[in-house]
Amino acid sequence: MSFGTLLKDVKAQIRETDVETVRQALTARGGKAGDGNGAGPIVIDIREKDEWTEGYIPGARWIPRGFLELRIEDQVPERSSEVILYCAGGTRSALGARALSELGYTNVRSMAGGFTAWKRAGHPYDKPFIMTQDQALRYARHTMLPEIGEVGQVKLLKAKVLCLGAGALGSSAGIYLGAAGVGTLGFIDDDVVDASNLQRQILHTTDRIGTPKVESARKAIAGLNPDVKVVAHMTRLSAENVLDIIKDYDVIVDGADNFPSRYLLNDAALKLGKPVIHASIYRFEGQVTAFIPGHGPCYRCLYPSPPPPDMAPSCQEAGVLGVLPGVVGVLQATEAIKLIVGIGKSLAGRLLMYDALGTKFREMKLRRDPTCPTCGDGVTPESIELIDYQAFCNVTI
């Protein structure tokens, strides 16, 4: 049998679509490919890397033809999902469509004419961010993970994460986010490094005692990963500056040590639709969760009003095990990375609690309060007002 005969037989067995049909499907989704949840097709580019770098259909996922059968289950676990494969001209995608049908995928089509026809028709396309040779080496252990790959690593390199606080939690989360290649890391803190910080705040060193924590964080991250741009906000979060500070970030990692900042961040993040990875630590215990607007509860659902000051002493007053923020901060960094890359199950709607003395993790389900003043029924982002949080919490900071 000649290859031409084989290809003819393959095309008789599969379903094909054309460029215009694919364009219309993507236009209905704002010009982007779907996510497999019933909102448009998942478009997969199966060309080689050198072809992919010349451009791809917006929103398409990249799986080289040689890895298609190996990686498709990670990228598209639901075999009934609508999948469109394309290559340069339609040959490899036809063969790939047959291979997927043999794996049990029931709704796969090959785009006739491939990317060549797409460009010839004048339709828009994107060009990928190309990592340098040094970056390819640095992030090799990430890119070999099918769930992350080069596409996921590029998302990290383009991401902007704000760490609220450059103390214990901000140190642990920030150092790992920097190592992971998060392109822009912001730190907001108005404090300076003190000798008592060094037992747990691993961003800082003895020779930086007296240095603003945000500048110490900048030096630490610069020494670890030159890819990362560090933005230092040497200030305290307030109702006057919070919106301007957080508006340009994709994710906020909350390492605040006081209730006014936590409530303020919650309300401002809801106004702007920003996800917050929240955590707190106390003596030998820590907890972490994710507050994602539109997905689960917010901070005020969990804590409608702050506890009395004597019921929630700070680390300065009650002490804290030095390694505890390492565990909890790394969990925050993990949640932020998952959210940026778009993998795994977030902690939205779940509170993870860690007991260091007992070496135990416990999980508590969280539910949105329909009467919550900031995310309850009928509340819109525009209606949320940033109030006097010091008065609300009845504390002086």
N, C-alpha and C positions, 0 to 999 in steps of 0.2 A: 504494500500500500504506500502510495506517495504521501508526502506531507499535505499536499493540496487536498487529496481525498480525505485524509484524516481530519483536516480542519473543517471541511464541508460536513463531515459526519458530526463533528463536535457542535457546530453551529445549528445543526438540525435537532440536537438534543437539549440545547440551552435556550434561554430567553435573552433577546437583545433589546437594547433601547437606543435612541439616537440623542445627539447632543442637545437638540432643542427641547426634548422632553425632560432631560436632566436639568437644563437651565431653568425651565418653568417650575420644576419641583423645588429647586433651590431658591428661586425668586420668592416663592410662597413662604419661605423661611427667612426672608431678609437677605438672600444671597449666600447663605451658609448651608453646609451639609447638616444632616440630622444627627441625633445622638443615640438612636436605637430605641427610644422610648415612645415610639408611635408618632413622632413629630418630624416626618420627613425621612428620606433614605440616608443610610450610612454610605458615604462615598469613599472608596478605598483606591488609592493610587498604588499599582503594583510594579511600577517601573524601577529601574536601578537608581542608585543614589545620584549619579551624575545627571540623570534625566530629571529627577525630582528637584535638584537645585536650580534648574533652569525655569522652574515655575510649576504650580499645581493649582487645581481647582480649589477655590476658597472653602476651607473647612474640611477638606479631604484628609483622611488618615493615610499614612504611608506604611505599607508592608511590602518589601521587595518580593517579587514572584517566588524566589527561592525559599522564602520563609513563610509564605502564605498559609500553608496547611499547618505549620508549626505554631504560628502566632494568632491565627484567626479566633480561636476559642477565648483567648485573653481579651482581644479587642471587641469581639462580638459574641458574648456567651449565649445569647438567645438565638436559637437556630431559625426562628420564624421572622427575625428582623429583616426589614427591607434593605438589601445591600446592592450597591452598584459598583462594579469593578471597572477600572479603565487602565489602559497602558498607552503606548505611543500611537498605535494604529488600530487596535481591536483584536489582535491575534492572541497575545498573551492573556488578555482579560477573558477571552472566550475559553481558553484552556483552563484558566483559573476558576471560571464559573462552573465548569464541569467538575473540577476537583472539589469545590465546595458542596455541590449537590451530592457528591458521593459521601461527603462527611455529614450529610443530613440537613444542610441549609436549604430551605424550601422557597425562598423568595430572593433569589440572586439573579441579577442581570448584568450583561456585559455591554459597555457603551461602544457602539460601532463607531469607527473612525478615531477613537481615542483622543488623547490630548492634542494631537495634531489638528483634528477637526474642530476641537474646542477653540484653539487659538485662531484657526482660519476663519471661524465664524465671528471673531472679534469679541468674544466673551471675556470678562475680566478674570485675571488669575493672580495668585500671590506668589512671592518668592520667599523661600525659607531663610531663616537666620542660619548662617553657616558658621559652625564652631571652628576656631583655629586649631592647629595641631596641638598646642599646649592645652587647650580646653578639652579636646578629645581625650587626651591622656589623663588630665585631672579628674574628669567625670566618667571615666571608663566603667567604674563599678555601678554607676547609675544607668548609663546607656545600654549596658548589657541586660538590664532588667526589662523584659517585654512591656511591663506595665508603665515604665517611664520612657525608655528609649531616648533617641536624640530629640524627638518632638517634645517629650516631657521636660528634658533638660533645658531646651530652648525656652520653654514656658517659665522655668525657674529663672533663667538668665534675664528674661524680660520683666519679671515680677518685681513689685515694690511692696515691702513689708515694713510696717511701723512697730517698733517695740516701745510700749508705754512703760518706761522705767529702764534704766541701765544698771539695775541692782541685781539681786539674786536670780530671779526668774528671767529677766532680760538678758543677763549674762549667758545663762545656759542655753536659752532659746536662740539668742543672737549669734553665738559662736557656731552653733550647728547650722543655722540658716545661712550664715556666711560661708561655711565650708561646703554647703550644698550648692552654692552658686546663685543664690537669690541676688538678682542684679542690683537692686537698690535696697539698702537697709537704713531705716530711720530710727534714731533713738531720741526720746524726749525725756529729759531729766534736768533738774536745776541744782542737783547736789554735786559735791566734790568727793573724791575718793578718800576714805578714812581707813585707818589701820584695822578697825573692827570689821570692815567690809570683806577683807581678804580671805576670811575663813570660808566664804561661800560664793563671792562674786568673782568668778573666774576670768572675766574680761580684764580685770585690773591687776596691777602689780605693785610691789613695794615702792619702786622708784617713781610711781605716779601718785603717791599720796599727796593730796592737796590739789590735784588736777581735776577739772570738771569731768564728771563721769562720761559725758557724751564724747569728749575729746579723747579720753582714755579708750573708750569703745572704738573710736575711729582708728586709733593706732593699732589696737589688737586685731581688728578685722583686716586692716591694710597689710599687716604682717602675715596673716593667714591666707588671704585670697585677694590678689590684685584685681580680679574681675569685678569685685563688689564696690559699688559707690555707697559711701556712708554719709548720711545727712544728719547733722547734729542739731537738735532743737534744744538749746540751753534755756529752758523755760519750764514753768509749771503749766499743765493743761488747765485752761479756764474756759468759761462760756464765751469769752470774747475771741479766743484764738482756736478753739477746738475744730471748728468746721474748716478753717483755712489749712490747718495742719494735716488733718486726716483725709482731705478730699482727693489727694493725688495717690493714695496708697490702695493696694488691692486687698490687703489683709492687715488687721491689727492684732498684735500679740499683747494681751493685757497682763502686765506684771506689776500693776499698781499696788501700793501698800496702804491705801486709804479709801474709805467709802465714797467721799465726794468725787474723786477721780473716776471710780468705777461707774457710778450712776451717770456722771456727765458723759463718759465715753459711750455707755449704752445708748443714751438718748441721741447723741450726735451720730453714732453709727447707724441707728435706725433711720434717722433723717436722710442720710446719704446712701443707705443700702449697703453698708460695709460689714463684712463678717468679722467677728471678734472671737479670738481664741482666748478664753478666760481661764485663769488659774489663781489659786491662793495657797499659802503654806502657813502652818502653825505648829511649832515645836517639832513633833515627829510625824505630822500628818499633812497631806496635800490633796488638792482636788483640782480637776480640770474638766472643762466642757467647751462646746463651741456654740456661739450665738450667731446664727445665720438668718438674716432677715427673710421672712417668708417660709422658713423651715424650722419649726419648733419654737420654743419659748425664748424670751429675752431675759436679761439679768433681773429686771424688775418682777418678772414672773417667779423667779427663784427667790428673790429677796424684795418683797413689796416695800419694806421699810428697813432701814439699817438697825442692827441691834445696838443696845446701849454700849458706850465705849468700854465699860469694864467687862463686857462679855466678849469682846473681840480685841484683845490687846495686840499691839504690833510685835514684830520680831524683836525690836529694841527693848520691849517691855517683858516679853515672855520667853525669848530665846528661840533658836531654831537649829536643828541638826544641819551641819554644814553641807552634807551631800544631798539633803532632801530636795532643794531647788534644782539640783542636777537632774534628778529623776523627773520631776514635774515639768521643768523647763524643756527637757528633751521631748516629752509628750506633747507640749505645745508646738514645738518645732515640727514634729511629725504631723500633727493635724494641719498646720499651715502648708506644709509641702503637699500633703494629700489634696488639700483644697485647690492649690495652685495647679497641680498637674491634672486633677480630675480623676483620682483613683480612690478606691477603698470606700469605707463607710465612715462618715464623720461622726463626731460626738454630739451633734445637734440632737437635743432631746434626751441626752444621757449625761449624767454626772459621774465621772470616774474618780473614786476616792482611794487614796493610797495610805496605808498604815505601815510606816517604816519599821516600827518595833515588832510588829507581828508579821512583817513581810507579806501583806495581804492587799489585794485589790478588791474593791467592791464597786458595783454599779447601781446607780439609782435612776429610774426613769423620770424625766421631767416633762411636764405638760404645760402648754401655753394657757395662760389665764385669759379667758375671753373678756374679763373686765379690766385687764391691765391698762394703765393710762398711756403706755407708749407702744404697745403692739396688740392691744385688744380689738375686739370687733368694732368696726367703724372708725378706728384710728388711722389717719393717713400720715405719711411722713411730714407733710406740710403743717399738720396740726400739732406736731410735737414742739413744745416750747422748752428752751434751755433755761432752767430756773436757778435760783441761788442754792447751790448744792451744799455749801457749808452750813447754811441755815437749815436745809432739809435734813442733813445728817446730824445737826446739832453738835458739831465739833469745830475746834479751831486747829487749822493746819498751817 
